[in-house]
Structure formats: C-alpha cells, structure tokens
Amino acid sequence: MKTSYLTVNDIVIENLYKAIKEAPRGSEVTIGPKNKTRQQEKYLHAIICEICKHNGADPEDLKDDIKIPILGFTEHDYHGKKYLRPKSSKHISDEQYGKLINAAIVIADFLDVKLRPPSHYGLSF
C-alpha cells in the first residue's frame, strides 16, 4: 500500500512522522516535490489546442516550443549516435508544469487568442 502526504500544515506533518515511525522495516520513504496533476495536463493541452486552431500550428511542435525553454533538452543514444530531444514533461513537479501553462498563456495572449478558464473544461485548481 502506498500512502502520500502533502505537507500543507503541522497536523499532516505529524501524521507523516507517525506513519514513518510505524512503517515496517524495509519500507521505502520518498520525499520530493508534488507531481503534476492530470488537471494541469488537460488544461495545457486545451490551451495548446486553442492556439493551434487560431494559427494552424502543429500541437506537438508548439508543445516542444513551450517545453524547451523551461525543461531544456535530454541526450539520447541511438546505435552509438547521440542526439538531443526536448525533455519529457512526464515526471515533472506541479510547479514546473505550472510554468509550462503560464508560458502557453503568454503565447496565447501574444497571438490574441481568447482562452477560456479551466472551469470551462471541467477543471479546477
């Protein structure tokens, strides 16, 4: 069984301490930033779709254009040849994903694309 705690207040932190103390030997404890949410993914993709409808861009190209300045590149090896690819957003924090969303909103604003709020897509943050 996996249990996650978002350390938002002292009560949650106390519960976390208690869970660590009571964890059986051999348990794995991982502490790190909160991962991106599915809601964030859906909203970024909705923004990208709106921009692409407006200017005819390819959604994958636009997504890469947004990701590269924020996430950078990762090096891959294919049969001994190294090449760079935009870093994946698969395992990034919610803070980093928020930066991707903000960048997409800036692009939409620059292109005069009228964006709908997250609630239009059934999302809430």
C-alpha positions as CSV (number, residue, x, y, z in Angstrom):
1,M,0.0,0.0,0.0
2,K,1.3,3.4,-0.9
3,T,0.4,6.5,1.1
4,S,1.2,10.1,0.1
5,Y,1.2,13.1,2.4
6,L,1.1,16.7,1.0
7,T,2.8,18.7,3.8
8,V,0.4,21.6,3.9
9,N,0.2,22.0,7.7
10,D,1.5,20.8,11.1
11,I,-1.2,18.1,11.5
12,V,-0.3,16.5,8.2
13,I,3.4,16.6,9.1
14,E,2.7,15.0,12.5
15,N,0.7,12.2,10.7
16,L,3.7,11.8,8.4
17,Y,6.1,11.4,11.3
18,K,3.8,8.8,12.9
19,A,3.5,6.9,9.6
20,I,7.3,6.8,9.3
21,K,7.7,5.6,12.9
22,E,5.1,2.8,12.4
23,A,6.3,1.7,9.0
24,P,7.5,-1.9,8.8
25,R,11.3,-2.4,8.3
26,G,12.1,-2.4,4.6
27,S,9.5,0.2,3.8
28,E,10.6,2.9,1.2
29,V,10.1,6.5,2.1
30,T,10.4,9.1,-0.6
31,I,10.2,12.9,-0.1
32,G,10.0,15.2,-3.1
33,P,8.1,17.9,-4.8
34,K,4.4,17.3,-5.6
35,N,4.0,15.8,-9.1
36,K,2.0,17.4,-11.8
37,T,-1.7,16.7,-11.8
38,R,-3.9,15.3,-14.6
39,Q,-5.9,18.6,-14.4
40,Q,-2.8,20.6,-15.3
41,E,-2.1,18.3,-18.2
42,K,-5.6,18.6,-19.6
43,Y,-5.5,22.4,-19.2
44,L,-2.2,22.8,-21.0
45,H,-3.4,20.6,-23.8
46,A,-6.6,22.6,-24.1
47,I,-4.6,25.9,-24.3
48,I,-2.3,24.4,-27.0
49,C,-5.4,23.2,-29.0
50,E,-6.9,26.7,-28.8
51,I,-3.6,28.3,-30.0
52,C,-3.3,25.8,-32.9
53,K,-6.9,26.4,-34.0
54,H,-6.0,30.1,-34.2
55,N,-2.7,29.9,-36.1
56,G,-2.7,26.4,-37.7
57,A,0.5,25.3,-35.8
58,D,1.1,21.6,-35.1
59,P,0.2,20.8,-31.5
60,E,3.3,18.7,-30.9
61,D,5.6,21.4,-32.4
62,L,4.0,24.0,-30.2
63,K,4.3,21.8,-27.1
64,D,8.0,21.4,-27.8
65,D,8.4,25.2,-28.3
66,I,6.9,25.7,-24.9
67,K,8.8,22.9,-23.1
68,I,12.3,23.6,-24.4
69,P,13.0,27.0,-22.7
70,I,11.6,25.6,-19.4
71,L,12.7,22.0,-19.3
72,G,15.6,22.0,-21.7
73,F,16.9,19.0,-23.6
74,T,17.9,15.5,-22.7
75,E,20.6,13.5,-24.5
76,H,19.7,10.1,-26.1
77,D,21.8,7.5,-27.7
78,Y,20.7,5.6,-30.8
79,H,23.1,2.9,-32.1
80,G,26.1,4.9,-30.8
81,K,24.9,8.2,-32.2
82,K,23.9,10.9,-29.6
83,Y,21.2,13.4,-30.2
84,L,19.1,15.9,-28.2
85,R,15.4,15.8,-27.6
86,P,13.2,18.1,-25.6
87,K,13.0,16.8,-22.1
88,S,9.8,14.9,-21.3
89,S,7.2,16.5,-19.0
90,K,6.1,13.1,-17.8
91,H,7.7,13.2,-14.3
92,I,8.0,16.9,-13.5
93,S,6.7,18.8,-10.5
94,D,3.4,20.6,-10.4
95,E,5.4,23.9,-10.1
96,Q,7.3,23.1,-13.4
97,Y,4.1,22.2,-15.1
98,G,2.6,25.5,-13.9
99,K,5.4,27.2,-15.7
100,L,4.5,25.4,-18.9
101,I,0.9,26.5,-18.5
102,N,2.0,30.1,-17.9
103,A,4.2,30.1,-21.0
104,A,1.3,28.8,-23.1
105,I,-0.9,31.6,-21.7
106,V,1.7,34.2,-22.6
107,I,1.8,32.8,-26.2
108,A,-1.9,32.8,-26.4
109,D,-2.0,36.4,-25.2
110,F,0.6,37.5,-27.7
111,L,-1.4,35.9,-30.5
112,D,-4.7,37.5,-29.2
113,V,-6.2,34.0,-28.6
114,K,-9.1,34.3,-26.2
115,L,-8.7,31.5,-23.6
116,R,-11.5,30.0,-21.6
117,P,-11.0,29.5,-17.8
118,P,-10.1,26.0,-16.6
119,S,-13.7,25.6,-15.4
120,H,-14.9,25.6,-19.0
121,Y,-13.2,22.3,-19.4
122,G,-14.5,20.9,-16.2
123,L,-11.2,21.5,-14.4
124,S,-10.4,23.2,-11.1
125,F,-7.1,24.0,-9.4
